[in-house]
Amino acid sequence: MLSLEQAIRARILNLAKEKNLTINKVSMLSGMPHTTLLLFMNNETHDPRISTLLHICEAFDISLNDFFNDKLFNEVKSE
């Protein structure tokens, strides 16, 4: 079982790999500071805002629905 944060991190990494993007490039495309995304990816900040996830989705050119429509989120447990 995964926490929601773990699933979100895994999904970001999977999408970045699929689209051949680095986390730095994702942050650039999303218009958010590199440190914001890096801190979350390194488990130094928690519970990203939905608006932050929307910016990340824009970097991947997908909707929030597409982001969460992944089997990873079927395994999420409440904390």
N, C-alpha and C positions, 0 to 999 in steps of 0.2 A: 504494500500500500504506500501511496505517496501523499505528502501534504500538498495543499493547493500551491504553495510557493514552489515546491520541488517540481510539480507538474508544469507550472508556468516557465520555470527556468529551463526544464528539459525541452519544452515546446519551442522556446526562443532558440535554443541551441540547434534543435532539429531543423527549424526553418532557415536559420543562418547557413547551416551546412547544405541544405537543399538548394539554396539560392547562391551558394558560394560567396557568402558575405562574412566579414569579421564582425565582432561585436562593436568595434570602433566604427565600421561602416554603417552598421544598423543605427547607431546613435546619430551619426551624421545625417542619414536619410530621414530619421524620425524628427530631427530638429531639437533633440534633447541633449543636454551635456553628457559627454562620454562618461564622466564620473557617476552620474545618476544611474545609468544602466550598469556600469561596472560594479558599483556598490551592491546593487541588487543581485547581479549574477554571482558575486563573491559572497553572498549571504551576509552582507554587512548591514543591509537595510531589508525591511520586510513589508509585506502587504502592499504591493504596488497599487496605485490609484487606477481606476478604470480609464481615466484620461491618459495616463502614462501608457497603459496597454494599447489604447487607441492609436497613440503616436507610433508605437512599435509596429502595430498592424499596418499603418500607413507606410512604414519603411519596407515592409514585406509585400505591399500592395494587396492586402487581404482585408476582409472584414473581421470584426470581433467574433462574429458567428463562425467564420472559417477558422479563426484561431482556436476557439474552444471546441470545435467539432473534430476532436482527435481522441483516439482511444486512451491516451494518457489520462484524460479527465474522468474516465470511467473508473479509474483506480484510486481516485482521491478520497481520503478519509478526513473526517472533521477533526479538528485539533482541540 
